[in-house]
Amino acid sequence: MKVLLAGGGTAGHINPALAIAGTIRENEPDAQILYVGAKGGMEERLVPAAGYEFRSVVISGFQRKLTWNNVKKNVKTVAHIFTSTAEAKKIIREFQPDICIGTGGYVSGPVIREAMRLGIPALIHEQNAYPGVTNKALCKKAKKTMLAVADAQRNLPAAARCVVTGNPVRSAVLHVDRQQAREAMGLREEDRLVLSFGGSLGARRINEAMVEVLTQSVSYGKIRHIHGYGQWGKWFPGALEERGILLGEHPELDIREYISDMPQCLAAADLVICRAGAITLSELQACGRAAILIPSPNVAENHQYHNAMAMVKRGAAEILEEKDLTGEALWNKIQELLEQPERLKSLAEHAKEMAILDANQRIYKIIKEVLAQPAGRP
């Protein structure tokens, strides 16, 4: 089996593609897998590091804010539409895949579109509750559009052949034991652990709010915290020191730039504060964790808000929009939840009910079903 994967721009598009590739490789060690991404994108580094062959095309997205610089960038983007299509065609003809799978991002547009034009069966995987522009455009001719959550189907055309598969989740997240994780961290039964992060780069508004939260929490004295401030948040420890909080004097505060043991931290936490990226939410659901979600307003189609609301509507999370985010508002919400054990338990249980733990197997099954169809069959 020869499989071509296309997707990129953000980890939210890349990681699902790599998870799909890993599942194919587990089931069929002799499968040939080629990943096509954007020249200069993070996939250019992540995909070869994961052990897969990588080819790139030059592609960029349209800038929506009208400035002179953005107009010039958009002119280049129009040119890239034509050149990327030619590049994609060349790669596909050389590799001759049996099936192509797009996971979103600008690069999947020309690659998957050209594959379908050449008569190669194509699948789409949509990670978010509100589908991205590229997947909306491609889904009409895809053999199947695989959804992380059923809510996404309302925002897709009727011609899309939708099936809910869930998002692939790292096996480490699925298999870590909560009690063992808490014991490894030295947590007692009565200890309450709050885990907060804004992604590997960090989220300034979350970091700013957490300075106030941790200041209040130190006085409150009943909570353990793990906070990841991210690459752009190196100022965070200094901001705490300005509040008189010296980390060496507060063992209840575990403040890091990057949380490298996220599966263990998720397992041990009682409450999680984070953005609402699709993969993050799938991991929260897999672990069954109560959460306060702070969707980023700076993403296309405001999809993090829609992701968050898919959980909120099911009683699986609380939401605090960034426009309402202050340190005081976040601290009040944390206190309110931690002082209501039954509410925390309810959020966690409803989150777990949303989890799709066999997403990888569902996706692999669809791949095999599509490959088994006679040519030309929808």
FENMO-V759921 format. One record per residue. NEAR is the number of other C-alpha atoms within 12 Angstrom. D_CENTER is the distance of its C-alpha to the mean C-alpha in whole Angstrom. Layout:
NEAR;D_CENTER  NEAR;D_CENTER
//
This chain:
24;28  30;26  40;23  45;21  53;17  54;16  51;13  42;12  29;12  32;8  30;7  37;4  43;7  42;9  34;8  44;8  48;11  42;13  32;12  46;14  41;17  31;17  29;18  33;20  24;22  15;22  18;24  17;26  14;27  12;29  22;26  26;26  37;22  36;22  46;19  50;19  49;17  39;18  24;21  19;20  28;16  24;14  37;14  30;18  24;18  26;15  35;16  21;20  13;19  21;18  18;21  30;20  28;23  32;21  34;23  36;22  37;23  31;24  37;22  32;21  28;19  25;22  19;22  15;23  12;25  12;28  11;30  12;32  14;30  17;27  17;30  16;30  21;27  22;27  18;30  21;28  22;25  20;28  19;30  27;27  28;26  22;29  22;29  34;26  29;27  22;30  28;28  41;26  28;29  22;30  29;28  37;27  20;31  14;31  27;29  24;30  31;27  32;27  42;24  48;21  53;18  52;15  53;12  45;12  44;13  41;16  47;17  52;17  44;19  41;23  53;22  49;21  38;24  33;26  40;26  32;26  21;29  22;31  25;30  36;28  40;26  44;22  50;19  52;16  58;13  52;11  49;7  48;8  38;12  34;13  40;13  36;13  26;17  34;17  45;16  38;18  27;21  40;20  40;20  25;24  31;25  39;22  38;24  36;21  44;18  45;15  42;13  44;11  38;13  28;17  28;16  34;15  29;19  18;20  27;19  29;20  20;24  14;26  20;26  30;23  26;23  34;20  28;19  32;17  36;15  39;12  46;9  47;10  39;10  29;12  19;15  19;16  30;14  28;16  19;19  24;20  20;22  25;22  20;26  19;26  24;23  26;25  18;28  17;27  25;26  18;30  25;28  18;31  16;31  14;32  22;29  31;26  37;23  42;21  41;17  47;16  46;14  37;12  36;10  27;12  21;14  30;14  33;15  29;19  32;19  43;18  43;20  29;23  36;23  43;22  38;25  29;27  36;25  45;26  30;30  26;30  29;29  27;32  16;34  16;33  19;33  22;31  34;28  35;26  39;23  38;20  43;19  40;17  37;18  27;16  21;18  20;19  30;20  22;23  21;26  34;24  30;27  19;30  23;29  28;29  18;32  15;34  19;33  20;35  26;33  22;33  24;31  14;33  12;35  23;32  19;31  29;29  32;26  29;24  35;23  30;21  27;19  25;16  26;16  17;16  20;17  31;14  30;15  28;18  42;17  45;15  37;18  39;21  40;19  44;21  46;19  47;15  44;15  48;12  42;10  46;8  39;4  43;4  39;3  41;5  50;7  43;8  40;9  51;11  42;13  37;13  43;15  37;17  46;16  47;18  51;16  47;16  43;13  43;14  38;12  33;12  24;15  18;15  21;12  25;14  21;15  23;14  31;11  36;10  33;13  37;13  40;10  43;12  33;15  33;15  41;15  28;17  19;20  22;20  26;21  36;17  42;17  39;18  37;17  35;19  27;18  29;19  15;22  18;23  29;22  24;25  25;25  22;28  25;26  38;23  30;26  22;27  29;24  42;24  27;27  18;28  29;25  30;26  18;30  18;29  19;28  15;28  26;26  33;23  24;24  25;24  36;20  37;19  26;21  29;20  34;16  29;17  22;19  34;16  33;14  32;15  29;16  24;17  33;14  34;15  25;19  26;19  38;17  31;20  22;22  32;22  36;22  23;25  19;26  27;26  27;28  17;30  17;31  11;34  14;34  17;33  16;32  22;30
//
